């Protein structure tokens, strides 16, 4: 149900500054027993809000009508809302959003209430799913919010197996679960089957313990048949408060949870009599599936009573007026009893009934200040949830893939690690003499207790040690941090004659590590030619050898840190023992390192060899991930004899509209795209293999958030002819900002400008460049006295070859022009956005 929430004047508040480590990560979730789990097995419990894209319930903040003319304003409004409810610097810690597919967009004409489905239009749902609902969901994901989608409207009070409303739900979820965007985000987008069923009977209109199962199981089966694999939240009766029948007749299948509603007065817990134990007992009695499945309380709110008139709730009970919520109660009595219930079971996620129940959005839109609604009243749900969510953000959140005991991190990002090392030729960091002991090898910078140690023979301190105990290494580099405020590290690449002069391409740092004593951590940093940290990671160093070189070590910590060199020049690799996963300094943090290496792995962004699935790429064809290597069919590298814009390119396709088809760089083990802070542009060229498809390009960060995207038309087709020229190809240009970390880049051939999937959508792309903006740039260019070009604040290559590039002009849609444009507008000139006036 949707409740109108009154705006109130709020006061400022003070909350913890900054997000807890990794909070806000969006990784695919699955159901494991009665818990949600991320891919690495961490328990996840979510907390957030719900809202609906409706002018009335959004207080006309983005407009007064639901039509094509207000789509953009509506999306922008929700983007701002998501920024507010996830602003951890101002104390907001939401990580889930419940999205109502509001019927104001899906109905043709005026309906008689939200339960009236006579005006429902499947065509309008399909249209606005693509142009409004999914873009809103994508904005939420970009802000670190999981999304649960509920259908348009509410259930009629009487439901019967096989009735019109069950068929309506099948129609809605058939459209939604068949959508390629929804399916490709299964795990981060979930589905709530219906809103507030009241009474459900069997096909003969009789009360039956199997009626709920028989009503919703066919809808679940339809969704799974369409290929949606994410979590499905199943409602109960009694306005989503009665689930006893599921105990004997559960919904069958994987990734099943139950969506529950909780309001003051329900579960026998009124504002005046609520107790922790009473809530726990009654909730388990009415929702016994809490013991077998994860629970999402998708509606809940409360605020204290205030003098004035009241109202009757849906159960016919009189409730006094309050601060503007549906439920009337206080935090100190009812709210804290509910929190005790949540904490007791440990698997209950929740979304407040409105974003206005959490944040004063009017204040935020005016000033950018994030404050709890209802004036920060301690007895209302907003202030309580500001406090609760901040505490819950410390535990039970999703972790980045690849993090854990071998990937605990401080300021850097961790790339997923292969279980076994794979070396590529000779290490660029030369091996030391393993037959000698007690020396510092040439080329290494050794800092001990704040002072640099000279190379040569040494009897104590950081040095090479022989390891007669054997196992993972037979010789180690012992290093240490003696004092927290004085440097202690070893580094290679900073000495004349021993530089690591790297070209463009992929590299990987490897080593094995064990603790000399205690439980230290190891921080590894890669410095680029500008002396900036390109990437870093921190791992827990185990086992502890207790200062015994005779210990045989067979389970040492294994480090594998990949990075991509975008700047030619001298790099440095530094190894620093630290006290914890945040990289804090310590006292006598000591480690031993063996098998240190740096391996060049080529430039996977250059498609050099025809008829192969290139190494370092994740290529999915009809839902199946391909193995790298020679290939005579399917997605692979093509070579065009006539050349053109692409002499070689990667052929990819969507051969089945219901299954994924794309190419991605940055997610394959050992091939990370690490970027330091700055502004970037990703450019590429693409042609159609046949027909006139589109190409979607996305930049995705390590939190699984899309930080930049573009869809371009591929008007140049080679018509399945490798003898054709690729001149006139479309030019893709995606601009994005980077704080720091690992990124991946995905190319997906799609059927239209909305990014919908299709069958046998085929394209080739290549000539990939990833360029960082220079710190300052100004340029003027005059083609003729009739044309002026304004480069504005745009992406500029960080290379000296800018002046030598050929003179290429494209429209912003990617269409190549034959000459300098004579019409005013925005164009792409040599990979830069310009304005021709």
N, C-alpha and C positions, 0 to 999 in steps of 0.2 A: 504494500500500500504506500501511497505518497502522502506525506504530511506537510502542511505549510508551516514554515518556521519563521517567527517574527524576528526582525532585525533589532539589535540592541546596541547601545553605546558601550564600548569596552574600555577597560583600563589596560595599561601595559603590564607585562609580566616578565620575570627573569627565569630562564631555563638553561640547561646545559648547552654549551656552545660546541658545535661540530658533531658529526655522525659517529656512532660507534663503528669499530672496525668492520668493514664489509657490509654493514647494514645498507639496504637499498639495492642489493644484488638481485637480479631477476634471472634465475636459472630454472629450467623445466622441473616441475614437481610431479611426484607420483604418490600413490597411496601404498603404504606399507603397514599392514595391520590397521590400527586405529590412528595412525599418524600420517601427516604429509612429510615426505622426504625429498631432499634435493638429489642430484645425480651422484654426489659423493657420500650419501647416506646420512646427512645431517637432518635432524628433526626441524621442521619449520612450522611456526604458528604465526598467522598473519593478522594485522590490525589496521583498520582504515575506515572508510566512509562509503556511502552510496550516494548517487545523485541521478538526475534524469534530465536529458536535453529538452526542456520544455520551458517556454517563455514565462509561464505563470509561476512555476516552482523555482525558476532561476531569477525571479523578481525582475523580469524584463531587462536584465543586465546586458543582454546581447541582441535584443530585438523583441518583436511582438508577434511574429508569425513563423511557422515552420514551412519553409519553402526554399527553393534553390538559392534565392537571393540572400538568405540568412545563414546558409551552411557554413561559410567561412568564418563569420562572426561567432557562431556557436562553437566551432572547433577552437578558435582562439581563446574564447572565454574559458573553456575547460582546460586548455593548456595553462592558463594563468592559475586556475584553481588548483591544478596538480602541482604547480610550482609552490603554492602556498602550503598545501598539506604535507609536502615532503621537505620543507625548508628546515633541515635539522639545525642550522645555525640559529634559528629563532625558536627552536624547541618543538617543531612539528615532526612526528615520526610515523607517518602512514606508509604502509607498503602493500595495500590492496585497495582496489576500487570496484564497487559493484555498479555496473552500467545497465540502466533500464533502456531497452529499445522502445522508447516512448511512442505510444500510438498516435501522437499528434503528427508524426512523420509517416506512419504506415497506413493510416486510414484515408479513405476517399470519402470526404464529407464528414459531418458531425455525428458522432456516436452518442448513444444514450448511456453514458457512464463508461468506466474503464473495463467493465466485464462484457460490454457489448462488442461482439466480433463481426457484426453484420457489415461494417464499413471497412474491414481489413482488406488490404490490397497486397497480394504476394509480390506484385511487380514493384510496388513502392518499397517494400521491405528489401528486395534485391537491390534496388537503386540506392537507397540510403544506407544500406549495409556497406556498400562500397564507398560512397561519397561522404558519409557522416559518421556512422557508428564505428567502423573499423579505424578511420583516422583518429577518432577520439581515443579508442583503445590504444592505438600506436603512441599517441601523446602520453598516455598514462604509463605505458611500458618504458618510454624514454625517460620518465621521471622516477623509475624504480618502483613502479606499482604493478603488482599482479592485477589481472582483470577478471571479474566474474560477470557474465552476461545473463540477464533475465529477460523473459519474453515480453512483448508489448502487453500492457494492461494487467488485470487481476482476474482470478478465477471467479466464475459464478458460484453462488453458495451451494448449489447442488450439482455434483458431477456424477456421471454414470459411465461405466466402461463401454466404449464404443460410441460415445456421444459426439456431438459436433465440436465441443471444446477439445476433446482428445485429438480429433482430426485436425483441428486448428493448430494445436501444439506440434503435431507431426509435420504440418506444412511449414511452420516457423522454423523448427529445428532441422528440417530437411534442407531448407535454404541456407541456414547459418552453417551447419556442419559440412555442407558441400563446398562452401566458399574456400578457395585456396589460401587466402590470407589467414582465415581462422584456423584452418588445418595446419598450416605451417607454423602457427604459434601455439599449438596444443602443448600444454604443460605450463604455459605462462598465461594463457587465456583459458578459463574454465566456464562451464555452463550450469546455470541454475534452472531446472526444468519448468517451474511454474511459480507463481506468486500467490501465497495464502489460500490454498484449498481449504474449504470448510468441512464439507461432508462428501464422501465418495462411496458409491454403492456399486455392486457388481452389474453385469449386463442385464439382469432381470430386475434391477432396482432394489435389490435386497442388501441389507447390511452383511458384510462378509469380511473375515480376517484377511482374505486374499485380494480384496478390491483395490487397495492402494498399489500392491504389486502389479496387478493386472492392468491398472491404468497407466503406470509409468514405465514398466518393463519394456513394452513395445516401442516406446519413444527412445529409451536407452539403446535398444537393439538397432533402431533406425540410424541413430547418430553414429554408432560403431560401424555399421555397414558402410556409411559414407566415408569412413577413414579418419574420423576425429578420435584421437587417442587420449585427450586430456581428461582432467577430473570432471565428473558430472556430479552436481549437487542435487539431491532428490528431496522434495518437500514432503511434509506430513500433513495431516488434517488439523482442524481446530485453529485455523490461521497460522499453521506451521508450529503447533505446540504438542501434537499427539503423534507418537511414532511407535506405539506398542505393537501394532500389527506387523511392522518390519522385523520384529524379533523372531517371529515364526515364519514370515514370508519376506525375506530380504530381497533387495534388488540384486540380481546376479550379474557378475562381470568384474573387470578390473577397474581401478581408479574411480571407485564409488565413494562419495561422502554424502552427508545429509545436511540440508539447509534448514535452519531453525530460526524462529523469531522469539524474542524475549522482551516483554514490557512489564512495568509495574502492575501488580495484581495477578499476573499469570503465575503458574506453578505454585499457587497458594502463597505467594510472597507479595504482600501488599506493602505500601510505603510505611505502614505502622508496625507490621509484625515480622518483617523479613529477618531471617537469621542465616548464618552461613550453613549450618548443618541442615536446616529446613530446605534451603535452596538446593543443596547437594542431593538430598534424598528425593525430593520431588522431581528434580530435573532428571535424575536417573530413572525414576519410575515412568515418567512421561516420554523420555528420550532414551530408551535402553540401548539404542545403537551407538551411544557415546562410548560404550565399552568395546565396540567392534569396528567402528569407522571414524574417520575424522569428521568434525562438526564445524560448520560455518554458521554463526549467528549473523544472518545477513540483514536483520533490522533490530535495532535496540536504541532507545534514548530515554532520557529523563531530565527533569528539572523540578525544583521545589515549587510548591503551591504558593500563589500570591493572592491577595484579596481581590475579589471580583466574582464574575459569573463562572459557571462550570459547564460541563458537557457530559453526554452519555457516550461511553465507548462502545465498541462493536458487540460487547457482551451485555449491553443494557445497563451497565453499572455507571453510577454518577461519579465523576471525577472533577475536582476543582481545577480552575484555570491555573496555568503555570507560566514559565518564562517563554514558552513558544514551542515546546516539544509535544510529542504525542503522549508520552508517559509522564505521570506526576509522581515524583519521589525525591528523596535526598540521597546524596552520595554516602553520607555518614551512616545511614541506616540501610537502604535498599541497594545502593551502588556497591558498597563494600561487601555486602553479602553475595552479590553476583560475582564480584571479582574473586572471592574465596571459592566459589563454585568453579569458575574457569581454572583457577590455579590448582584445584583439587584434581580435575580430570586431565589437564595438561595437553589437550588436543582440540581446544575450542578456539577457532579464529572468529573475528567479529568485524562488522562494519556498522557504524552509526547510520541512522536512517537518513541523514542528509549531511552534506558537507557543511551546511550552516549549523549543524549540531556540534561541529568541531572548531571551525575557524570563522572569525568575523570577516567574511569575504568583502563587505563594503569597505571596511577599514583597509584591508589589503589592497584592493583595487585603487584606492585613493592615495595611499602612502607607502605601500610595500611592506607595512608592518604586519607580522603574523601574531595574532593574539587570539586567545580562546573566546568563543561566543559567550553570550549572556553576561557580559561584563566581567568575565573571569570568576563568576560565582563559584565558590568552592563546593557547593552542593549540587551543581549542575553537571551534566555529562561531559561538556567541553573541557572544563578545567580538570576534571577527574581523568579524562582520557589523555590530555596533554601529559599528565604525570605518569599514567599507566603505560602509555605507548613508549615514552622515553625509557622506562625501565625494561619493558619487554624487548626493546631494540638491542639490548645487551646479550640476549640469548635467543636461541631457536629461530635464527634467520638463515636464509639461503647463503651458501658460500660459493665463491667463484670456482668453476671447474678447475681441478688440478691443485687446489689448495688443500692443506692438511698437514700431516706430520712431516712431509717432505716439501711443503710449499707454504709454510707460515711466513707472513710477510709484514714488512713495515710500510715504507713509503712506496715500494715498487710493486710490480705485478708479476705473477707467476704463470708461466706457460705450462700447459699440460705436459706431463713427463712420460716418455716411453719407459717401459719396465726394464728394458735392457739397452745399453749404450750402442749407438751406431756411429762408427767413426768414418770420416770421409778423407782418405788419403793421409798426408802427414800433418801433424799439428803445427800451427803457426807459432805456438809457444814451444820452443825446443825442450826436449827432455833433459833433465840434469843427469849427471853421472851417477847411476844407481849403485855402482861398486864402491863409491867413496862416501864417507860420512863426515859430519862436523864441518860443514862449509856453507857459505852463502854463494850461490851460483851467479855468474856474470849476467847482467841484463835485468836483474831483479832489483827493485827498490824495496828495502826492508826498513820499516819504521818500528822501533821498539821503545816504549815508554816515552814517546815524543821525540826521539832522536833517531836519525838515519844510521843504520849499520853498514859498514863498508863490506864489499864482497871479499871472499877469501876464506881461509881457515879460521874457525871459531870453535871454542870449547863449550860455550853455553849460550843461552838465548835462542832466538829464532835461527834455524839452520836446517840443513838436510840431515836426516837420520836414516840409517839403514834399518830395515824392519825384518829381523830374522824370523819373527813369528809367522810371516807369510799371510796368505789369505788374499784379500782384495788388493794389497799392495806389498811391494818388497822394499820400497824406499818412500819416505814422506818428507814434506816440508812442514816443520813445526813452527807455528806462529802464535802470537799471544797478544792480549791487551792487558797490561799490568795495572793501568789506572784508567778510571772512567773519563778523566779530563785530559788524558794525554794519548796521542795517536799510537796505535798498534796494528799494523797490517803488513801484507806483502802485496806487491804490484808488479805487473809486467807490461812493458810497452813505453815507458817514460824515459828510457836511457838512450842516448845517442848510440847508434850502431845496433840497437835492439828494438827499433820501432815496429809497431804493428800497423803497417801501411795497408789499409784495406780499401778495396774498390766497392762498387755497388753490388749488393747481393746479400745472401743469407749466411749467417755464421752461428756457431754454437759453442758455448763454453761448457766444459765438462770437468768433473773431478769427483773423487771419493773423499769422505771426511769422517773422522772419528774424534771423540772427545779425549784429550790427554788426561783431563780430570773434570769432575763436576758435570754440569748439564748446559754447556754453552750453545750458542747459535752462531751461524756463519752468514755474514752479509757479503754478497758478491755484487759488484757494480761495474758497469761498462761505461767508460767516458769516451765521448766522441771527439773529433778534432777541435771543437769549440770549447772543450773542457766541461761540457754539460753532461750530466748523467743521462745516458740514453735509456738504460734499463737497469733494474736491480732486483734482487730477491733475497730473502732471508730464510734459511732452513734450520730446523732443529738438528743438532749434531749428536748422533748416537752411533755406537755405544760408547761407554766410558771404559778406556783401557787401563785406568789407574796407573798411569806413568810406566807401563810395562811394555817395552818393545817386543817382548817375547809372546805377547798375546796374539793368537791367530784371529784375524778379523774377517768375517765372512758376511756380515750384515751391516756394513757401513752405510752412512747416508750418501745418497747419490745425487749430485747436482747436475742438471742439464738446463742451461739458460740460453735460449735462442734469441737472436736479434737480427734486424735488417739494417744494413748500412746504406743510408741515403746520401752520405757525404764522403767523398774520397779524402783520405788523409790518415793521420796517426791516431790510433785508439789505444786506450789503456784498460787493463783488467785488474781490479783490486779485490783482495780477499781480506775481510776484517772479522775477527772473532768479536761477538757482542753478547750482551747478557740476556736478551729476550727477543721475542718475535717482532717487537716494534723497533728494534735496532738500537736500543739504549746501551750506552757504554757500561762496562763493568770492571770488576777487580779480579785479576788473574783468570780471565777467560782464555782457555788454551785449547787449541785444536791441532790435529795433524792432517795434512792434505796429501793425497796421492793421485797419480794419473791425471794431473792437470793438463788440459789441452784446449786449443781453440781451433776449430775446424771450419774451413770454407766449404760451402755447399752450393756454390753457383748462384745465378740470378734467376730464381723461379718465375719472375715477372716477364722474362724474355722467353718466348716460345721458339726454341731453336731447332728442335727435332720433330719432323713430321711423323704422323701416325703413332703417337704415343699419348698416354694419359700422363701429363707432366707431374713430376715429383714435387711435393710440397703443397699440392692443391687438394681440396676436398671437392670432388665432382660427383654429383648425385644425378642419376638417370632413372626415371620412372620409380623413384623412391629408394633406389639402391645406390650405395656409395661404391664407386669404382676403385679398383686397385691401380696404383701407378705402374706404368710400364707400356710395352708395345701394344698397340691396338689396331685392328684392321677394320673395326666397325664401331659405331656409337660415338659418343663425345671423345674428341681427341684433337691433336694439333693438325691443322691443315696448312699446306704450303701452296701459294698462288704463283704460278709461273710468270704471269704478266705483272706481278708486283702491284704497285699502287700505294694506297695508304697503309695496307697491311701485306707484307710479304709472307708472314705467317700469322696465324690466329688460332684461337681455341674455339672449336665448334661445340656448342651446347644446345640442349633442346628440352622442351616439354612434350614428350611423346604421349602422355596421358594426363588429361586435365585433372584427374583425381589424385595424381601422385607428383611428388616434388621433382623438379629438374632445375639444377643451378650449378654454378661453379663458385668456389669460395677460396680465397687465400687468407691465411692467418690463423686457421683453426687446426691444421694438420700438425701432429706431434712433431716437435723439433723445428717448426717453421713459423716462428712468431714475428709479427709486425709490430715492433716496439716503437712508439713515437714519444718524443719529449714534448713539453708544453709548447703550444703555438697554434697558428692557423694554417690549414693545409688545403690543397686542392688535389683531387684524384681525377685524372683525365685518361681517356681511352678512345679508340676508334672502333666502330662496329658496323657490320653489314648483315643483311638478311641472307640466309642460305637459300630461301625461297619465300615468295609472297612478300607481305608487308607487315611484319611483326613489330613489336616494341621491345626495348631492353630496359629492365629495371636494375639500377645499381644502388647498393646500400652500403653505408659505412656503419659498422656495429662495434660497440665498445665491449670491454670485458664484463660488463654488467648485463650484456645481452640487450642493450638499448641502441636503437637506430639513431645515430647522431647526424646523419646526412644521407639524402637519397635523391634520386632523379629518375624519371622515366622518359626515354626519348624514342621517337619514331625512327625506324630503320627503313628509309625510303630507297636506299640503294640495295638491290638484290643481285647476287651473282648467279642466281637460278641454277644452283647445284653444279656449277662448272668451275673446276680448279684452274682452268686456263683463263678465266675472266680476270679483269683488273678490278681491284678494290678501290680505285679512285672514286671520290664522291661519297665516301663513307660518312656515317653520322659521327658526330664528335660528342662524347659524354664528358660532363664537367660537374663534379660534386665537391662542394666547398664545405668544410667542417672545422670545428674548433676542438682542440685536444688539451686537457689538463695534463695528463701523462698516462702511460700505460700501454697495454696491448690492444690492437684493433684487428678486425677482419673485414674483408671487402667481398661482397657477394654480387654476382651478376646472374639475373634470371630473365630468360626470354618470356615475354608476356603477350597477351592478346590485344590489349588496348591501353589507353592512357591512364586507366584506373588501376592497372596492374593485375587484372584478372587472368587466371590461368586459361590454357587452351590445349587442344590436341595437335601435335606436330607443329609446334611453334619453334623454329630453328634459327639460330644466329651464330655469327662468328665475331669475336672481339680480340683486341690486342693493342700493341703500342701503348702499354700502360705506363703512366707516370704518376708518382706521388711526390708533390713538391710542397715545400714549406715557404710561407711568406717571409720576406726579409724584414728586419726590424724597422726599417724606414725605407720608403721608396717614393720617388717622384719621377715622372716621365712625361714629356710632351712629344707629340708626333703630328706632323702636318702632311696630309696626303694631297690636299689642294686647298686653295683659298676658300672653297665652299664647304669644307668638312672640318670639324673639330672633334677630337676624341678625348673623352673624359675617363681616365682610368679609375678615378675614385679610390675607395678603400677595397682593393681587390687582391687576388692571389698573384704573387710574382715569383718566378722561378728563382731558386737559390743557386743558380749556376751562371757561369760566365758565358755560356753559349746562347743566351737570350737574344743578343743582337744578330746572331747568325741564322736564326730560324727563318724558314720560308714564310712568305706572306700568305697566311691562310685566314679566311673569314668564314664564320658559321653563324646561323641564326641560333637563338637560345634553345630551339627545338632540336638542334644538331644537324640542320641541313647546310651542306657546304655551298658557299657562293663562288661564282666564277671570277668576281672582281670586288673591288672596294664598294660597299653598299652606298647607294645614292639616296636612300630613304632614311630619315631619322629613326632612331630606335636603339634597343640594346642588342649587342652582338658579342660573339666570342672571336677575339683576334689573337692568333698564335697562343691559344690556351688561356687568354685572359678576358674577363668580362669588361666591355667598354660601352660607352654611350656615344653614338654618332648623332650629332646635333645639326 
